Amino acid sequence: MSEPSVSVIIPAYRAAATIGRAIDSLLAQTRTPNEIIVIDDGSPDDMTAALAPYGERVRRIRQANSGAASARNRGIDLAQGELIAFLDADDYWEPNKLQHQLAILERHPEVGLIAAHSYVQSPGQPRTPINLPSPHLFDRVLKADGPETMMVAKRVWTSTVLVRRAVLGEQRFDTTLVTAEDVDLWIRLVLSTPVYLISEPLATGVLEAGSLSRSNAAADSRNMLAVIQRYAHVLGPRGVWAAKVLVYHEWAATHLGNGEARKAIGPAWQRATHQPWSARAWWIVFKSTIWAGKTWLM
């Protein structure tokens, strides 16, 4: 029985400097993909020169700048593979990524979506594995519902996803969401098919400056809150509460990590009001306020 065909979709905007690394990681796979589609999302840099060395091994489609969700959707519509994978132009795969995932899909034909753990890397620095969150969700077939749906969907990182076209069907990324559109789609798919998360890191996310999820923590967090509310009927009151607490925590932590203490006060306060018994939540409010005061005095 022949292996299923695989199409990889890469949305690209201002990615001429990094896309070669992403494509090289696909061509270095122990089981190479059948099709590589780059959706040039109106990129103003020289994508032609960046892709020239790959010739016909890469199919480039150019469109007016419409965002990553639109670019991925265009790639899905054009892809010929029985399996669809995604890779952001900043990121890259481990050489065994595809072969490992295909082996699991062969063992578990009921699984419709498979993803994996990852490394994180700052440009020019060594990469490090991300701490494995909720390890009980990994290395087994999952059929989630209720509050667990959000937990599973947030462990699905787009650059590691491999999904069956038959499962994807007409489902697409929501283009009205500038960020969190991936989590929104993964929730819908988690509700419709068994999922498998691999604990071995099979891709690296490179923290290039200016990426959407890192350039505006407030907008990203508000989009995530909108997604949580959208699926309140699935998550239930307890699940909505837990998901919101996590968003406010990460929102405040991002601002504090960026030295933006005043911006951290609002989300820190929201977390504390959602979790008033948490000493840590109130400590973050206190720390944000004190740091903001010191910054103002300077």
C-alpha positions as CSV (number, residue, x, y, z in Angstrom):
1,M,0.0,0.0,0.0
2,S,1.5,3.3,-1.1
3,E,2.0,6.2,1.4
4,P,-0.4,9.1,1.3
5,S,0.8,12.2,-0.6
6,V,1.7,15.2,1.5
7,S,1.4,18.9,0.6
8,V,3.2,21.5,2.8
9,I,1.9,25.1,2.8
10,I,4.2,28.0,3.7
11,P,2.6,31.5,4.0
12,A,5.3,34.1,3.4
13,Y,5.4,37.8,4.1
14,R,8.7,39.7,4.6
15,A,10.3,36.2,4.7
16,A,13.0,36.3,2.0
17,A,15.7,36.1,4.6
18,T,14.3,33.1,6.4
19,I,12.3,31.0,3.9
20,G,15.3,29.2,2.5
21,R,15.9,27.6,6.0
22,A,12.3,26.5,6.1
23,I,12.4,24.9,2.6
24,D,15.8,23.3,3.2
25,S,14.3,21.6,6.2
26,L,11.5,20.1,4.0
27,L,13.9,18.9,1.4
28,A,16.1,17.3,4.0
29,Q,13.3,15.2,5.4
30,T,13.9,11.4,5.5
31,R,10.5,11.3,3.8
32,T,10.2,14.3,1.6
33,P,6.8,15.9,1.0
34,N,5.2,15.5,-2.4
35,E,4.4,19.2,-2.8
36,I,5.7,22.4,-1.4
37,I,3.5,25.5,-1.9
38,V,4.7,29.0,-0.9
39,I,1.9,31.6,-0.7
40,D,3.6,34.9,-1.3
41,D,1.3,37.1,0.6
42,G,2.2,40.4,-1.2
43,S,5.7,40.2,0.3
44,P,7.6,43.5,-0.5
45,D,11.0,41.8,-0.3
46,D,12.7,39.8,-3.1
47,M,10.9,36.5,-2.8
48,T,11.7,35.7,-6.4
49,A,15.4,35.6,-5.6
50,A,14.9,33.7,-2.4
51,L,13.0,30.9,-4.2
52,A,15.0,30.8,-7.4
53,P,17.5,28.1,-6.1
54,Y,14.6,25.7,-5.6
55,G,13.2,25.8,-9.2
56,E,10.2,23.5,-9.8
57,R,10.6,21.8,-6.4
58,V,8.6,24.8,-4.9
59,R,5.3,26.1,-6.3
60,R,4.9,29.9,-5.6
61,I,1.5,31.6,-5.6
62,R,1.4,35.3,-5.2
63,Q,-1.6,37.2,-3.8
64,A,-2.3,40.6,-2.5
65,N,-1.4,41.0,1.2
66,S,-4.3,39.4,3.1
67,G,-2.8,37.9,6.2
68,A,-1.5,34.4,7.2
69,A,-5.0,32.9,7.6
70,S,-5.9,33.9,4.0
71,A,-2.6,32.6,2.7
72,R,-3.0,29.3,4.4
73,N,-6.5,29.0,3.1
74,R,-5.3,29.7,-0.4
75,G,-2.7,27.0,-0.1
76,I,-5.3,24.4,1.2
77,D,-7.5,25.1,-1.8
78,L,-4.6,24.6,-4.2
79,A,-2.9,21.6,-2.5
80,Q,-3.1,18.2,-4.1
81,G,-2.0,16.1,-1.1
82,E,-4.1,13.7,0.9
83,L,-2.4,15.1,3.9
84,I,-1.8,18.8,4.6
85,A,1.1,20.2,6.6
86,F,1.8,23.8,7.6
87,L,5.2,25.5,8.1
88,D,5.7,29.2,8.9
89,A,8.5,30.8,6.9
90,D,10.4,31.6,10.1
91,D,10.4,28.0,11.3
92,Y,12.0,24.7,10.4
93,W,11.4,21.0,10.8
94,E,13.6,18.2,12.3
95,P,14.7,15.7,9.5
96,N,12.5,12.9,10.8
97,K,9.4,15.0,11.4
98,L,7.3,13.8,8.5
99,Q,8.4,10.2,8.6
100,H,7.6,10.0,12.4
101,Q,4.1,11.5,11.9
102,L,3.3,9.3,9.0
103,A,4.3,6.2,11.0
104,I,1.9,7.2,13.8
105,L,-1.0,7.8,11.3
106,E,-0.4,4.4,9.8
107,R,-0.6,2.8,13.3
108,H,-3.7,4.9,14.2
109,P,-5.8,5.4,11.1
110,E,-8.6,6.9,13.3
111,V,-6.4,9.9,14.0
112,G,-7.2,12.9,11.8
113,L,-4.8,15.5,13.1
114,I,-1.3,15.1,14.5
115,A,1.1,17.7,15.9
116,A,4.3,17.7,18.0
117,H,6.3,19.4,20.7
118,S,8.9,21.9,19.6
119,Y,12.1,23.9,20.2
120,V,12.3,27.7,20.5
121,Q,15.1,29.8,19.2
122,S,16.1,33.4,19.2
123,P,17.9,34.5,16.0
124,G,21.6,33.7,16.3
125,Q,21.2,31.8,19.6
126,P,21.1,28.1,20.4
127,R,17.6,26.6,20.5
128,T,16.1,25.2,23.6
129,P,13.1,22.8,24.1
130,I,10.0,24.3,25.4
131,N,8.8,22.9,28.7
132,L,6.3,20.2,28.0
133,P,2.9,21.4,29.1
134,S,0.2,18.9,30.3
135,P,2.4,15.9,29.5
136,H,-0.6,13.6,30.0
137,L,-2.0,14.8,26.7
138,F,1.0,13.6,24.7
139,D,1.9,10.3,23.0
140,R,-1.6,8.9,22.9
141,V,-4.8,9.1,20.9
142,L,-7.0,11.9,22.2
143,K,-10.7,12.5,21.7
144,A,-11.4,15.6,23.6
145,D,-14.5,17.4,24.6
146,G,-15.6,20.0,27.2
147,P,-12.8,22.0,28.9
148,E,-10.1,19.7,27.6
149,T,-10.9,20.8,24.1
150,M,-9.1,24.1,24.7
151,M,-6.2,22.4,26.4
152,V,-5.6,20.1,23.5
153,A,-6.1,22.9,20.8
154,K,-3.5,25.1,22.5
155,R,-1.0,22.3,22.4
156,V,-1.3,22.1,18.6
157,W,1.4,24.3,17.1
158,T,0.7,25.1,13.5
159,S,4.3,24.5,12.2
160,T,4.0,20.9,13.4
161,V,0.5,20.1,12.1
162,L,-0.2,17.3,9.7
163,V,-4.0,16.9,9.0
164,R,-5.9,14.6,6.7
165,R,-7.6,16.5,3.9
166,A,-10.8,14.4,4.4
167,V,-10.9,15.6,8.0
168,L,-10.2,19.2,7.1
169,G,-13.0,19.2,4.5
170,E,-14.4,22.7,4.1
171,Q,-12.9,23.9,7.4
172,R,-10.6,26.9,7.0
173,F,-8.8,29.5,9.1
174,D,-11.0,32.4,10.1
175,T,-9.7,35.4,8.2
176,T,-11.5,37.8,10.6
177,L,-9.0,36.9,13.3
178,V,-5.6,38.4,12.8
179,T,-4.1,36.1,15.5
180,A,-5.5,33.1,17.3
181,E,-7.0,31.9,14.0
182,D,-5.0,28.8,14.4
183,V,-6.4,27.9,17.8
184,D,-9.9,28.6,16.5
185,L,-9.4,26.0,13.7
186,W,-7.8,23.5,15.9
187,I,-10.7,23.6,18.3
188,R,-13.1,22.8,15.5
189,L,-10.9,19.9,14.3
190,V,-10.3,18.6,17.9
191,L,-14.1,18.4,18.2
192,S,-14.4,16.5,15.0
193,T,-11.6,13.9,15.0
194,P,-9.1,12.1,17.3
195,V,-5.8,13.9,17.7
196,Y,-2.3,12.7,18.5
197,L,0.3,15.0,20.1
198,I,4.0,13.8,20.0
199,S,6.2,14.7,23.0
200,E,9.4,14.7,20.9
201,P,10.3,18.1,19.5
202,L,9.9,17.9,15.8
203,A,10.2,21.6,14.7
204,T,11.8,24.8,15.8
205,G,10.0,28.1,16.2
206,V,12.4,31.0,15.6
207,L,11.4,34.2,17.4
208,E,12.0,36.6,14.6
209,A,11.1,40.2,15.5
210,G,7.8,41.5,14.3
211,S,5.8,38.3,14.0
212,L,2.1,38.8,14.7
213,S,1.9,36.9,18.0
214,R,4.9,38.7,19.4
215,S,4.4,42.2,18.0
216,N,1.1,43.0,19.8
217,A,0.4,41.1,23.0
218,A,-2.8,43.0,23.7
219,A,-4.3,42.3,20.2
220,D,-3.3,38.7,20.4
221,S,-4.8,38.2,23.8
222,R,-8.1,39.9,22.9
223,N,-8.4,37.6,19.9
224,M,-7.8,34.6,22.1
225,L,-10.5,35.9,24.5
226,A,-12.9,36.2,21.5
227,V,-12.1,32.6,20.5
228,I,-12.8,31.4,24.1
229,Q,-16.1,33.1,24.1
230,R,-17.0,31.7,20.7
231,Y,-16.7,28.2,22.1
232,A,-18.2,28.9,25.6
233,H,-20.9,26.3,24.8
234,V,-18.2,23.7,24.4
235,L,-15.9,24.7,27.3
236,G,-18.6,25.3,29.9
237,P,-18.4,27.9,32.6
238,R,-15.4,26.3,34.4
239,G,-13.5,25.8,31.1
240,V,-14.1,29.4,30.1
241,W,-12.9,30.7,33.4
242,A,-9.7,28.6,33.3
243,A,-9.0,29.6,29.7
244,K,-9.4,33.3,30.5
245,V,-7.2,33.1,33.6
246,L,-4.4,31.7,31.5
247,V,-4.8,34.4,28.8
248,Y,-4.7,37.2,31.4
249,H,-1.6,35.6,33.0
250,E,0.3,35.2,29.7
251,W,-0.8,38.7,28.6
252,A,0.6,40.3,31.8
253,A,3.7,38.1,31.7
254,T,4.5,39.1,28.1
255,H,4.3,42.9,29.0
256,L,6.4,42.4,32.1
257,G,9.0,40.4,30.0
258,N,9.1,43.2,27.5
259,G,9.7,45.8,30.3
260,E,6.1,47.3,29.8
261,A,5.0,47.3,33.4
262,R,2.2,49.8,32.9
263,K,0.6,47.7,30.1
264,A,0.8,44.7,32.4
265,I,-1.4,46.2,35.1
266,G,-4.7,45.8,33.3
267,P,-4.4,42.1,32.4
268,A,-2.8,41.4,35.8
269,W,-5.8,43.0,37.5
270,Q,-8.2,41.0,35.3
271,R,-6.5,37.7,36.3
272,A,-6.7,38.7,40.0
273,T,-10.4,39.4,39.8
274,H,-11.0,36.1,38.1
275,Q,-8.8,34.3,40.7
276,P,-9.0,36.4,43.9
277,W,-7.7,33.7,46.2
278,S,-4.5,33.4,44.2
279,A,-1.6,35.1,46.1
280,R,0.5,34.8,42.9
281,A,-2.1,36.7,40.9
282,W,-2.1,39.6,43.4
283,W,1.7,39.6,43.6
284,I,1.8,40.2,39.8
285,V,-0.6,43.1,40.2
286,F,1.6,44.5,42.9
287,K,4.8,43.9,40.9
288,S,3.3,45.5,37.8
289,T,2.2,48.6,39.7
290,I,5.5,49.1,41.5
291,W,7.5,48.6,38.4
292,A,5.2,51.0,36.5
293,G,5.7,53.6,39.2
294,K,9.5,53.3,39.1
295,T,9.3,53.7,35.3
296,W,7.1,56.8,35.6
297,L,9.4,58.3,38.1
298,M,12.4,57.8,35.8
